Amino acid sequence: MSLIVVTFFSSLASPCLIDTHTKRISESGARTITPEMYKKELAKRENVPVERLVLFIGTGGTEKMVADFVRDTNLQPPMILFSHQADNSLPASMEIRTYLERNGFEAFIVHLPLQGLIDKLTRWVEFEQHLETIRNSKLGIVGPPSFWLIASNIDRELVNKRWGLEFKEYDLSLLKEPLRNESQIFEEYSKGATKIDITEDELKKAANVASRLDELMESEELNAATVQCFDFLMDTNVSGCLALSHINNKPGRIAGCEGDVPTTFAMLLARLLTGSPTFMANVTEVDEEMNSAVFAHCTVATSLVKDYEFTTHFETDLSVGIRGIFEKQKVTIFKVSGDELVDYWVSSGSIKENLRSDDGCRTQIRVELERNVSYFLDSSLANHHVIIPGDHVELVEDFFSFVYLRE
């Protein structure tokens, strides 16, 4: 599925100008189509098209042409008008936008130099591909969400309608079944650890859970999963920390803990947008004077850190927790929330130090943020936040702007 760009040029526009603009638009990966071709091929669909539609106003003198096109086709608002800085494109777009809104069609103008429009279209084509991936994704919920996640609920029906994401539920008992191939996972992670403060038996048990979760996601074709790991730990004395870390190390796979669906979805979205695994963490400290926050959890993907140690799980002092040591680097703090998973918050920041407090989850980083940390105290979207390596604020904001335009 691709974006469709309907191109409008006046009868006075030269064939060379039309050909040049059309070819440049096609470079973005979007499909270019004339109004006549659109009416012939697509306008008779009952639901006009599910693809993202953009009207490119190539020149002035196209105002009535666009008005007739909108009238004669089964388009659904909002109308997105792309205008550039030449050939009276913007004046025509302004006239068209006002006309459409007066006739009940919400419309927006995106105005940039032509190359800027091509760059935006290129990004939008990628966003549409990500949305298509989400529409075809399955998120497994292994065990019910933790009882303390009182502000992290969603409306699954609304989420499915908005994103197309499918949810599948599984019992925690599925992770208890022993497997024969845990030794490979055990050897891989024990060899890479700089320090191991637990017994070999405990690590092997955790590796077995990792193997079982891996098999479940493979057999059920899950793109993401969230595990109510605390109840599992209380029932079996085996943590899910290594299992979640292992899954997040795998390309195209996401695993969150505590049955937290919104944060797991944020991890899935971040992976699609940036290609990077992420770190799901508690916010354990806020320093308004330094404008910093401390993020901590026991489940960090080992591929995200320069070194890691195996110790016990924080709250219980049982089984396995992972203490990862991050490089000092730029990061993005990201959160998605709400019934439909469309509320979000994002900020860039810099990791200033790794901490080793005994009073928090094992991987602990202090991040100095660009946005005001008062957010965490006054308007935070619940507790868990996602840490993404690199500065991706503009990318995240552009993506959600694109999603909101679809409303």
Wavefront OBJ file of the C-alpha trace (Angstrom):
o trace
v 0.000 0.000 0.000
v 1.400 3.364 -1.000
v 0.592 7.017 -0.684
v -1.297 8.463 -3.639
v -0.475 11.949 -4.879
v -3.038 13.450 -7.253
v -1.277 16.112 -9.320
v -2.971 19.291 -10.535
v -1.494 21.564 -13.221
v -3.159 24.315 -15.219
v -3.704 23.971 -18.950
v -0.959 26.561 -19.428
v 1.698 24.488 -17.673
v 4.361 23.173 -20.013
v 4.725 19.397 -20.492
v 8.326 19.747 -19.356
v 7.316 21.331 -16.023
v 4.636 18.691 -15.433
v 7.022 15.865 -16.260
v 9.780 17.271 -14.034
v 7.523 17.732 -10.999
v 5.851 14.350 -11.454
v 9.164 12.525 -11.686
v 10.488 14.243 -8.577
v 7.364 13.338 -6.611
v 7.682 9.718 -7.754
v 11.195 9.636 -6.296
v 9.595 9.728 -2.839
v 8.049 6.303 -3.385
v 4.519 7.694 -3.579
v 2.279 6.889 -6.502
v 1.508 9.890 -8.718
v -1.786 9.944 -10.561
v -3.722 12.508 -12.594
v -7.251 13.508 -11.589
v -8.585 11.747 -14.668
v -6.760 8.529 -13.851
v -7.973 8.693 -10.265
v -11.602 9.041 -11.340
v -11.247 6.128 -13.738
v -9.356 3.735 -11.455
v -10.205 4.568 -7.858
v -13.157 6.886 -7.411
v -15.763 4.109 -7.705
v -14.471 2.254 -4.679
v -17.001 2.056 -1.888
v -14.416 3.207 0.624
v -12.182 5.757 -1.032
v -8.954 4.741 -0.811
v -7.422 3.422 2.317
v -4.126 4.765 1.000
v -3.075 8.190 2.202
v -4.203 10.781 -0.343
v -2.431 14.062 -1.062
v -3.423 16.731 -3.575
v -0.339 18.333 -5.150
v -1.129 21.843 -6.375
v 1.505 22.178 -9.056
v 0.491 25.576 -10.405
v -2.026 28.352 -10.108
v -5.136 28.177 -12.227
v -6.070 24.810 -10.719
v -8.649 26.055 -8.222
v -11.801 25.028 -10.118
v -10.146 21.814 -11.245
v -9.600 20.754 -7.622
v -13.101 21.854 -6.588
v -14.644 19.773 -9.394
v -12.425 16.816 -8.519
v -13.481 16.826 -4.868
v -17.138 17.199 -5.862
v -17.035 14.360 -8.399
v -15.187 11.807 -6.251
v -16.058 10.023 -3.068
v -13.255 11.614 -1.039
v -13.275 11.766 2.719
v -11.762 14.717 4.609
v -9.315 15.916 5.659
v -7.821 17.138 2.387
v -4.042 17.556 2.396
v -2.839 20.192 -0.076
v 0.857 20.256 -0.968
v 2.069 23.618 -2.241
v 5.547 24.786 -3.228
v 7.221 28.155 -3.656
v 6.778 28.667 -7.388
v 4.200 28.832 -10.183
v 1.511 30.387 -7.919
v 1.090 27.079 -6.125
v 0.517 28.657 -2.699
v -2.054 31.281 -3.807
v -4.060 28.543 -5.491
v -3.808 26.309 -2.429
v -5.067 29.076 -0.153
v -8.096 29.650 -2.371
v -8.774 25.917 -2.566
v -8.428 25.394 1.185
v -10.952 28.138 1.971
v -13.391 26.805 -0.623
v -13.155 23.256 0.704
v -13.679 24.286 4.304
v -16.692 26.432 3.361
v -18.153 23.322 1.778
v -17.578 21.085 4.771
v -14.207 19.584 3.861
v -11.502 20.099 6.455
v -8.274 20.926 4.618
v -4.633 21.632 5.453
v -1.838 23.198 3.446
v 1.661 21.767 3.679
v 3.890 24.464 2.162
v 7.589 23.892 1.519
v 10.133 24.267 -1.257
v 9.657 21.466 -3.754
v 12.545 19.408 -2.382
v 11.121 19.848 1.122
v 7.816 18.412 -0.097
v 9.643 15.462 -1.652
v 11.499 14.839 1.618
v 8.228 14.984 3.579
v 6.533 12.622 1.150
v 9.454 10.213 1.461
v 9.021 10.197 5.232
v 5.241 9.841 4.914
v 5.677 6.840 2.626
v 7.822 5.246 5.349
v 5.200 6.130 7.986
v 2.472 4.508 5.899
v 4.608 1.376 5.674
v 5.028 1.389 9.468
v 1.273 1.746 9.910
v 0.749 -1.165 7.574
v 3.179 -3.222 9.675
v 1.247 -2.331 12.836
v -2.037 -3.239 11.146
v -0.592 -6.692 10.492
v 0.983 -7.100 13.932
v -0.014 -9.271 16.877
v 0.694 -8.347 20.482
v 0.594 -11.184 22.978
v -0.468 -10.550 26.563
v 0.988 -13.339 28.694
v -0.813 -13.138 32.006
v -3.017 -10.212 33.085
v -1.515 -6.725 33.542
v 0.025 -6.099 36.952
v -2.510 -4.816 39.465
v -0.531 -1.634 40.127
v -0.852 -0.411 36.530
v -4.008 1.513 37.370
v -3.369 4.276 34.792
v -2.086 2.059 31.979
v -5.318 0.530 30.703
v -6.520 0.802 27.111
v -9.695 0.205 25.124
v -8.715 -2.729 22.911
v -11.606 -2.160 20.516
v -10.599 1.472 19.979
v -6.939 0.528 19.626
v -7.818 -2.080 17.023
v -9.967 0.424 15.137
v -7.269 3.093 15.261
v -4.143 0.991 14.661
v -5.402 -2.389 13.454
v -3.276 -4.105 16.120
v -4.446 -7.585 17.126
v -4.274 -8.714 20.760
v -3.887 -12.338 21.837
v -4.011 -13.565 25.436
v -2.042 -16.435 26.935
v -1.792 -18.046 30.334
v 1.431 -17.644 32.302
v 1.642 -21.409 32.658
v 2.868 -21.588 29.057
v 6.213 -20.195 30.204
v 6.707 -22.972 32.772
v 7.151 -25.799 30.308
v 10.776 -26.991 30.105
v 12.667 -26.956 26.808
v 15.821 -28.618 25.631
v 17.543 -25.678 23.934
v 18.014 -23.307 26.859
v 21.714 -24.191 26.954
v 22.392 -22.086 23.861
v 20.846 -19.013 25.484
v 22.612 -19.734 28.768
v 25.999 -20.031 27.095
v 25.492 -16.926 24.950
v 24.607 -14.631 27.826
v 26.877 -16.074 30.487
v 29.831 -15.742 28.133
v 29.024 -12.066 27.458
v 28.543 -11.030 31.108
v 31.342 -9.139 32.839
v 30.179 -10.400 36.226
v 27.768 -13.076 37.482
v 26.572 -12.858 41.088
v 24.057 -15.707 40.879
v 24.320 -19.468 40.556
v 24.583 -21.246 37.248
v 21.340 -23.063 38.049
v 19.429 -19.781 38.469
v 20.742 -18.479 35.166
v 19.795 -21.707 33.399
v 16.250 -21.502 34.747
v 15.952 -17.934 33.461
v 17.376 -19.047 30.119
v 14.674 -21.708 29.955
v 11.974 -19.035 30.326
v 13.691 -17.019 27.594
v 13.653 -20.035 25.313
v 10.000 -20.712 26.078
v 8.939 -17.110 25.386
v 10.947 -17.172 22.168
v 9.178 -20.355 21.084
v 5.740 -18.967 22.006
v 6.275 -15.814 19.972
v 7.590 -17.840 17.047
v 4.759 -20.377 17.013
v 2.051 -17.753 17.531
v 3.668 -15.311 15.063
v 3.719 -12.539 17.663
v 5.512 -9.301 16.823
v 5.417 -8.141 20.431
v 4.560 -9.553 23.829
v 4.160 -8.281 27.356
v 4.563 -10.658 30.281
v 3.123 -10.389 33.787
v 6.534 -11.387 35.015
v 6.063 -10.502 38.698
v 3.288 -13.068 39.263
v 5.382 -15.585 37.340
v 8.346 -14.889 39.606
v 6.244 -15.224 42.751
v 4.854 -18.531 41.519
v 8.074 -20.102 40.225
v 10.964 -18.163 41.834
v 12.213 -17.522 38.283
v 12.253 -14.025 36.803
v 11.421 -13.037 33.232
v 14.159 -10.391 33.021
v 16.521 -12.432 30.855
v 13.622 -13.569 28.660
v 12.559 -9.987 27.898
v 16.138 -8.898 27.302
v 16.673 -11.828 24.941
v 13.540 -11.066 22.892
v 14.421 -7.377 22.591
v 17.844 -8.367 21.268
v 16.176 -10.106 18.315
v 15.476 -8.086 15.145
v 11.817 -7.206 14.756
v 10.779 -8.583 18.166
v 9.531 -6.626 21.176
v 8.968 -7.691 24.785
v 7.681 -5.587 27.659
v 7.121 -6.526 31.268
v 4.371 -6.309 33.869
v 1.648 -6.760 31.247
v 2.014 -3.083 30.317
v 0.386 -2.852 26.874
v 0.865 0.909 26.253
v 4.599 0.745 26.948
v 5.027 -2.406 24.885
v 3.227 -0.654 22.039
v 5.580 2.329 22.438
v 8.515 -0.088 22.207
v 7.060 -1.600 19.028
v 6.513 1.828 17.497
v 9.985 3.038 18.460
v 11.545 -0.077 16.922
v 9.695 0.543 13.651
v 10.624 4.222 13.513
v 14.275 3.940 14.532
v 15.262 0.321 13.981
v 16.656 0.186 17.516
v 15.701 -1.895 20.558
v 14.571 0.154 23.530
v 14.758 0.140 27.316
v 11.484 0.087 29.267
v 12.081 1.692 32.641
v 10.595 3.102 35.819
v 11.135 6.769 36.619
v 12.727 6.494 40.066
v 14.041 9.999 40.709
v 13.479 13.529 39.409
v 15.895 16.389 40.038
v 14.305 19.659 38.953
v 17.448 21.667 39.633
v 19.524 19.486 37.300
v 16.512 18.870 35.023
v 17.341 15.191 35.150
v 15.578 11.933 35.877
v 16.755 8.468 36.823
v 15.376 5.518 34.843
v 15.733 1.969 36.125
v 14.658 -1.613 35.400
v 16.098 -5.125 35.483
v 15.268 -6.127 31.894
v 17.568 -4.100 29.627
v 18.403 -5.586 26.236
v 22.082 -6.496 26.423
v 22.567 -5.192 22.870
v 21.867 -1.672 24.178
v 24.704 -1.575 26.717
v 28.482 -1.753 26.583
v 28.694 -4.154 29.554
v 26.252 -6.149 31.631
v 26.238 -8.151 34.853
v 23.863 -10.785 36.172
v 22.582 -10.229 39.675
v 19.265 -10.850 41.417
v 15.886 -9.296 40.658
v 15.555 -6.082 42.679
v 12.293 -6.302 44.657
v 12.581 -9.983 45.519
v 16.346 -10.599 45.533
v 15.518 -13.782 43.622
v 16.515 -15.321 40.301
v 18.045 -13.016 37.653
v 18.161 -9.278 37.084
v 20.392 -7.505 34.573
v 22.640 -4.579 35.439
v 23.548 -2.888 32.152
v 26.137 -0.137 31.750
v 25.185 2.392 29.084
v 27.541 4.555 27.092
v 27.116 8.263 27.790
v 25.083 9.206 24.760
v 22.104 11.086 23.358
v 18.783 9.349 23.964
v 15.079 9.903 23.418
v 12.534 9.441 26.218
v 9.201 8.312 24.786
v 5.765 7.441 26.135
v 2.434 6.463 24.534
v -0.799 6.323 26.509
v -4.582 6.706 26.401
v -7.547 4.532 25.486
v -6.598 4.617 21.787
v -2.820 4.858 22.299
v -2.592 8.247 20.590
v -1.472 10.404 23.520
v 2.282 10.723 23.591
v 5.198 12.565 25.174
v 8.756 12.751 23.894
v 11.989 14.480 24.837
v 15.620 14.192 23.893
v 18.232 13.901 26.600
v 21.747 12.792 27.456
v 22.854 9.945 29.698
v 25.082 11.530 32.334
v 25.905 8.546 34.519
v 25.197 4.929 35.377
v 24.153 4.375 38.990
v 24.469 1.342 41.277
v 22.031 2.032 44.086
v 20.760 -0.981 46.019
v 17.422 0.797 46.336
v 16.330 0.484 42.707
v 16.098 -1.875 39.749
v 19.472 -3.070 38.555
v 20.061 -1.014 35.391
v 20.019 2.642 36.427
v 20.800 5.707 34.306
v 20.586 9.404 35.025
v 19.388 11.360 31.993
v 19.511 15.124 31.630
v 16.453 16.063 29.578
v 15.773 18.797 27.038
v 12.151 19.202 28.122
v 11.261 20.232 31.656
v 11.274 17.302 34.059
v 8.317 18.816 35.893
v 6.314 16.777 33.358
v 7.012 13.653 35.418
v 5.510 15.264 38.511
v 2.672 17.324 37.021
v 1.407 15.682 33.831
v 3.153 12.364 33.224
v 1.450 9.648 31.195
v 1.819 7.032 33.958
v 5.118 5.549 35.104
v 6.925 3.410 32.528
v 8.822 5.285 29.818
v 10.890 4.036 26.911
v 14.526 4.983 26.323
v 15.688 5.000 22.677
v 19.348 5.496 21.729
v 19.844 8.696 19.716
v 17.800 11.870 19.242
v 14.559 10.958 17.464
v 12.227 13.675 18.732
v 11.563 15.204 15.304
v 10.889 11.758 13.826
v 8.397 10.860 16.573
v 6.628 14.210 16.327
v 6.414 13.963 12.533
v 4.953 10.476 12.815
v 2.207 11.500 15.218
v 1.456 14.597 13.129
v 0.943 12.226 10.216
v -1.296 9.971 12.331
v -3.371 12.923 13.536
v -3.882 14.113 9.952
v -5.678 10.841 9.299
v -8.429 11.683 11.782
l 1 2 3 4 5 6 7 8 9 10 11 12 13 14 15 16 17 18 19 20 21 22 23 24 25 26 27 28 29 30 31 32 33 34 35 36 37 38 39 40 41 42 43 44 45 46 47 48 49 50 51 52 53 54 55 56 57 58 59 60 61 62 63 64 65 66 67 68 69 70 71 72 73 74 75 76 77 78 79 80 81 82 83 84 85 86 87 88 89 90 91 92 93 94 95 96 97 98 99 100 101 102 103 104 105 106 107 108 109 110 111 112 113 114 115 116 117 118 119 120 121 122 123 124 125 126 127 128 129 130 131 132 133 134 135 136 137 138 139 140 141 142 143 144 145 146 147 148 149 150 151 152 153 154 155 156 157 158 159 160 161 162 163 164 165 166 167 168 169 170 171 172 173 174 175 176 177 178 179 180 181 182 183 184 185 186 187 188 189 190 191 192 193 194 195 196 197 198 199 200 201 202 203 204 205 206 207 208 209 210 211 212 213 214 215 216 217 218 219 220 221 222 223 224 225 226 227 228 229 230 231 232 233 234 235 236 237 238 239 240 241 242 243 244 245 246 247 248 249 250 251 252 253 254 255 256 257 258 259 260 261 262 263 264 265 266 267 268 269 270 271 272 273 274 275 276 277 278 279 280 281 282 283 284 285 286 287 288 289 290 291 292 293 294 295 296 297 298 299 300 301 302 303 304 305 306 307 308 309 310 311 312 313 314 315 316 317 318 319 320 321 322 323 324 325 326 327 328 329 330 331 332 333 334 335 336 337 338 339 340 341 342 343 344 345 346 347 348 349 350 351 352 353 354 355 356 357 358 359 360 361 362 363 364 365 366 367 368 369 370 371 372 373 374 375 376 377 378 379 380 381 382 383 384 385 386 387 388 389 390 391 392 393 394 395 396 397 398 399 400 401 402 403 404 405 406 407
